Amino acid sequence: MKTITATKSGQLSPERREFIKKSGALAAMSLFGVAFFTGCSSDEDTQPTPNPPAGGSGITVSGNTITVNLDLATALANTGGWALVVEAQTLIVNTGSNNFSALTSVCTHSNCDRNWTFASNVFTCTCHGSRFDTSGAVLTGPAIQPLRSYATSLNGKTLTVTKS
């Protein structure tokens, strides 16, 4: 066993400094858990994936109105395409046959607003796993309240979402 001591000047020896650095990191990892340091990652894709991101993508926000140019926002042009419009806290999905659904992106469980995935017609808030259908209804909790929905209208290749 190696003894670690302070030097005569009161400074820690290089070995002691290294020991404290390693011990501190280990203590922090034990306290917060390894997931804290790995970004809460897992094997499945749980990162928010705005599809497409707003700004320069054909999506503009003005007050309570979101305008989408479907020629530019190509991900929304096809059934199942979706977008997370961060600056308007809104999810938009193409549900097919020129129909769109727009919902608040503020989860009714914990108010997360940027951590969403979409697959098989289900929005999942990756903060705690609440799942909602394309009309905003809760499929599985912990959320118990639906997502608020907004009116949509399509005029040619321009989709308008009115938040009111």
N, C-alpha and C positions, 0 to 999 in steps of 0.2 A: 504494500500500500504506500502510495506516494503522499508525503505531507506537503501541503500548500500553505505558505506563510506570507506575511507582508514583509516588504523590505524595510531597512532601518529608517528610511525617510518617511515611512508611513504610507507609501504607495503600495498598491497591490502588485504582486509579482505577475509576470506574464501568464504563468500557469493558473494563478488564482483568477485573473481577469477572464481567461478562456472558460474556466469552470463556471463562473457566475453567468457568463453569456449563454452557455449551453443550458444551464439549469433554469435560467429565466425563460428561455424559449420553450423548454419542456413544460415548465409550470404554466405558461400562457396557453400552450396547446391543450394541456390537461383541463384548464379552467374553461376555455371557450370551445373546445372540441376541434378536431382536425377539419371538419366541414367548414368551420369559420374561415380557415386559412386557404381553403381550396375553392372558395366562392360557392359553397353549398352545391358543388357539382355532383352529378351522378352519371350513370351509364346512359340514361335516356336524355333526349334533348329537352331540357326544361328552361332554356334561356329564351327570353322574349325574342320573337322573330317578326318584327314589323315587315309586312309584305305588301307593298313597298313602303319604305320610309317616306314620310311627308317632307315637303320642301323641295322644290325642283322636280317633283315627280308627278305633277299634274293635280296635286291636292293643295287647295288653298283654304285658309280659315279666315273668316271675317265676322267677328262677333259670334252670334249663335248659328252662323251658316257655314257649312263645309261644302265646297264645290270640288267635284272630281271630274277631270277631263279623262275619260276612259281611253282615249287614244294615247295618253301619256302614262297613266296609271295602269299599265298593262296587266299587272297581277289581278286587278279587280275586274278585268274584262272577261274572265273565264269563270264558270261555275266553280265554287269552292275557293276562289281567290279572296284574299282578305287583306285588310290594312289596319294597323294601329296608328291612329292619328294622335300622337302624344300631346301636341299643343292644344288639342280640343278634347282630350280625354275621351276618345271615341273609337270604338271598334266598328269596322264596316266589312260586310261579307256579301259576296255575290251568291245568292241562293238558287240561281238558275232562272231561265225563262224571262230574262230582263227584270228580275226582282232582286232587291237588295235589302239587307237588314242593317240597321245602325243601332248600336247600344253604347251605353256608358262603359268606359274602360275602368271605372272605379269599382273594384270588387266590393260587394255588399258585406263581405265577411270582415275584411281588415283594411279596406280603403287602398289596397295596392292598385296602381293604375298603369304600370308599364310591363308587367310580367305575365304575358299571355302567349299561349300556343293555340293552334287551331288544327284539328284533324277530325275526320269523319263527322263533320257538322257539329262539332263540340268545341267550345272555347274552354280552355283550362287556365285558371289563374294559378300560376306556379308558385305564388307566395305560400299557399297552404293547401292547394289541390282542389278548390271548388271548381265544379264543372257546370256549364250552362249551355243550353241549346241556342240556335240562331235567333230565337225570339226573346232570349234573355231568361227563360225559365231555368230554375235550379234543377240540375240532374243529380248531383251529389254535393254534399256539404264539405266543409263546415258552414258555408253560407246557407242562410235560410230564406233570404229575400231575393227576388229576381233582379236582374240588371234592368235599368231603365232603358226603354227603347225610344227611338226618335223617328220622325217622319222622313221618308225618302221619296224623291220623285226623279224620274228619268226623262230627259228631253234630248232625243238623239243620242249623242255620246257624252252628254253632260249629266252627271248624277249630282243632285243637291240633297244634302242632309240638313234638316232644320231642327236644332235643339231648342226645345221650349218647355 
